[in-house]
Amino acid sequence: MMEAALQTFELAPGDFRELLREAMSRGVSLRFAAAGTSMDPFIKDGDVVTVAPLPARLVPGDIVAAVSPANGLVIVHRIVSLNEDEALLKGDNLSAADGTAAGAAQLGRVARVERDGRTVVLGIERGNGLIAWLSRWNLLRVFVRIGALVLTLRKQ
């Protein structure tokens, strides 16, 4: 079976938001390259992110594409807490939360992340609840740095 060639193009931020909103409303997943380091190390700049339509129920730890409460741009950040239909969003590599995104601002859930042709599992499919708790209380970056230090020391 022959694979289709991957086509790339850039969209203005507002156009991307509307494309994502339209794809989700039609029940279609959308793949795109992540830009930025706000979700590092679980989603890195250039990773391929697949966003799927929202499930019936979101939980803390899920990563969603949402309209930023601050500037109206699409962000891909983790839900660190939920209250009714409002989700408190935060980038794993950021010190402050973005604010809350109500139901209409939540566009889709990250279903897959690919890096160098391989699926990223940790932080996306496994460990979400713990990662959300650590991120909410600004402890995640400390644990990631400690983990990196331990791995470095083990290699020596």
Long-range contacts (C-beta under 8 A, 24 or more apart in sequence): 8-33, 13-73, 13-74, 14-72, 16-74, 17-67, 17-72, 17-73, 17-74, 17-107, 20-51, 20-65, 20-74, 20-107, 20-108, 21-107, 23-51, 23-108, 24-51, 24-53, 24-54, 24-107, 24-108, 27-53, 28-53, 29-53, 29-108, 29-111, 30-108, 34-76, 34-113, 37-93, 38-75, 38-77, 38-91, 38-92, 38-93, 38-94, 39-63, 39-76, 39-77, 39-78, 39-91, 39-92, 39-93, 40-92, 40-93, 41-92, 41-93, 41-123, 41-144, 42-92, 42-113, 42-120, 42-122, 42-123, 42-124, 42-131, 43-76, 43-92, 43-110, 43-113, 43-120, 43-123, 43-124, 44-115, 47-113, 47-114, 47-115, 47-120, 48-113, 48-114, 48-115, 49-76, 49-110, 49-112, 49-113, 50-110, 50-111, 50-112, 50-113, 50-114, 51-76, 51-107, 51-108, 51-109, 51-110, 51-111, 52-108, 52-109, 52-110, 52-111, 53-108, 53-109, 54-106, 54-107, 54-108, 54-109, 55-109, 58-82, 58-87, 58-106, 58-109, 59-128, 59-129, 60-128, 60-129, 60-132, 60-133, 61-127, 61-128, 61-129, 61-130, 61-131, 61-132, 62-109, 62-110, 62-128, 63-109, 63-110, 63-124, 63-128, 64-89, 64-101, 64-106, 64-107, 64-108, 64-109, 64-110, 65-107, 65-108, 65-109, 65-110, 66-101, 66-105, 66-106, 66-107, 67-101, 67-105, 67-107, 68-98, 68-101, 69-98, 69-99, 69-100, 69-101, 69-105, 70-98, 70-99, 74-107, 76-110, 78-128, 78-131, 78-132, 78-135, 79-132, 80-132, 80-133, 80-135, 80-136, 81-132, 81-136, 88-136, 90-135, 90-136, 92-123, 92-131, 92-135, 92-140, 92-141, 93-141, 95-138, 95-141, 97-136
